[in-house]
Amino acid sequence: MLPGWAMLSPEPQPSQPKSHGPWNARLSLGFSERHRRTILTAEQHLGPLVIQRPFYPEDTGGCHVYILHPPGGVAGGDRLTFEARLGAGAQVLFTTPGATKYYRTGDLPASQHQALSVGSGGFLEWLPQETIVFSGADVTLGTSVELGENAGFVGWEILCLGRRAGGHSFDLGSVRQRFEVRTQEGPQVLDRALYEAKSSLLRAAYGLNGASVVGVLLIAQGTPALVESIRAGWAGRAALVSATLVNGIAICRYLGESAAEAKALFTDAWIIAKTALTGARPALPRIWAT
């Protein structure tokens, strides 16, 4: 989700105390389609939550926007709020330059919320890099998407409970996660989860079965044919991944040990979906290659 400068500076230790008080960071953006090009028409921010200037790597006139959180991590009491409004016909891809890291929060929980709305005929791609929650963190994460008539949406959330590759397990703490998509007809997907370090759900076969990475990808305007195309694109992959259709929303899930694997599988599905829905193959964000 919202990143720090993880790719640009050394990673602090998960237990490292921060030297400032809690951040209450807010960012609000508005976009409009003008002369077949999506432009940023409104921007307000409070605290350390900003964007780079929009990029235009595609011929469709849609823009890519990178969300930045310069402190480099989220700690106890921090609250991040991001709002984006896309007008009719606007096309925007949001991503981040690195993983978001939630460190030990102590007695002050941390939170991050996104409220995204897409006007008639618009298309939103919400593709943040993974969120890593270290042991001792108490975190609430929420993403709400409101779609207008014939609006398109592709978005994912990839959550890492600890970082096992670096020797950091998730032994203490909890994560509450919500991912919702609504249309003019009302709620279409209300995806909610609670991950508690001491819960048997994390280890039981009916739960995460010991896996530390979970991911969900939602695709609006989904069809049975699109779901079958995504499944076919994953054929031969050994990963535990699935795709299904609920209320016109294609829902893809990943369970495993690798955020990179989840992102690769979801990227394949995104390319298939965006190409099928718009007739144009999407361009991967340049920041992913750095």
Salt bridges, closest charged atoms under 4 A:
GLU11 OE1 - ARG163 NH1 2.39
GLU58 OE2 - HIS64 NE2 2.74
GLU58 OE1 - LYS274 NZ 3.94
ASP78 OD1 - LYS18 NZ 2.56
GLU83 OE2 - ARG26 NH2 3.32
GLU125 OE2 - LYS274 NZ 3.21
ASP138 OD1 - ARG176 NH2 2.54
GLU180 OE2 - ARG178 NE 3.17
GLU180 OE1 - ARG182 NH2 3.27
GLU180 OE2 - ARG192 NH2 2.79
ASP191 OD1 - ARG253 NH2 2.47
GLU228 OE2 - ARG231 NH1 2.73
GLU257 OE2 - ARG164 NH1 2.79
ASP268 OD2 - ARG237 NH1 3.25
